[in-house]
Amino acid sequence: MSRQRVCALTDLAEDTALAVEVTEPGEPEPTPVCVVRSGGKVYAIRDECSHADVALSEGEVEDGKIECWLHGSQFDLESGKPLCLPATDPVPTYPVTVEDGDVYVDVAAASLK
């Protein structure tokens, strides 16, 4: 596990998203990650809509889902699965741990369900 600190828990208000970049050792480019707090849980999902290649972190968060601001695709924060068109492909999600008030994400353990 190569988890990395991405923010303080206090940086995440309920039903908000935060854009961060995580650089994995040995990888040439950082991974864009959208960190979200919803329903008292913290989620990490790739910050890129699978339909239009725009930042999901700029969309609305509600009831465990995030909506792409451009075309309205919605994604489940737990699984990354699209909940409505126009997106048909899931978005990778990442394991999150909260420890001592800090949020950690492990992009090397991405899940695509």
N, C-alpha and C positions, 0 to 999 in steps of 0.2 A: 504494500500500500504506500503510495507516495502522495499523501494528502498535503494540501497547502492551505495556509491561512489566506482567506480572501477578504474578510471584513470583521468588524465587531458586530455582535448580535444587535446592539443598540443602533447600528446603521440601518437596520431593516424594520420599518414600520409595518404593521399588519396590512396585507394586500398591496404590497409595493414590490417593485423589482429593482434590482441593482445590477448594472453591467460591470463585469470584471474580466480581466484577461489572466489566464493561468498558463505559465510557461513550464512545460514538463521538461525535466533534464533530458538532453539529447535530441529534443525536437526543435526544428528551426523556427517555427512560428508559434505564437501563443494561441491558446484555445479561447474563443469568446464564450463566456459563461454568463447566464442570467441567474442570479440568486434571488429567491423569492420567499417571502414569509406569508403564509396563508393558512388559516385555520389553526394557528398556533404551531405549525410545523415549518421547517425550512427546507426548501428544495433547491436543486441546481439542475439547470437544463441548458442545452447549447443555445447560445444567444443568436440564433439564426433560424428564421422560418424556413421550413422545408419546401414551401411553395414559391416564395418570392425572394429569398436571400436577404431579408431585412432583419433588423434587431428586434427580437421579441421583448427585450427589456423596456422598449418604448410603448408597449401595449398595456391594456387594462388587465388587472388581476382580480379574480373573484371566485370564491367557492372551489379552490383547488385547481383552477385552470387559468391559462393566460391567453389573451387574444392578440393576434397580430394586428397592428394598427393599420396596415396597408389594405388588406383584402378581407379581414375579419375571420381568418382561420383561427380556431381555438385548439389548444393542446392541453392534455391532462398533465399536471405538474409531476405526478408520481411516476407515470409510465412514459410520457412523451408522445403518446398516441394522439393523432388528430381526432378532434371531436366533431368537426364539420368541414365542409368544403370551403374553399377550393383545395386546401392541403389534403393529400392522401398518404403521405409518407410520415413516419414518426420522426421525432427529434431526439437525439441522445440525451439521456439523463445521467447524473453523476451522484455517487454516494456523498452524503453530507454528514458531518458530525459537528456538534456544538460542544465546546469544552472551555470552561473558565471564561465564558462570555465571548468567545471567539468562534467564528464559523470557518470550518475547513472543508475543502472539496478535493475529491480524488478523481481527476480527469482521466487518469490511466485506467480506471475501472469503469469506463463508460458502459452504459447499458442501452441497447436498442431493442425495444420490445415490439 
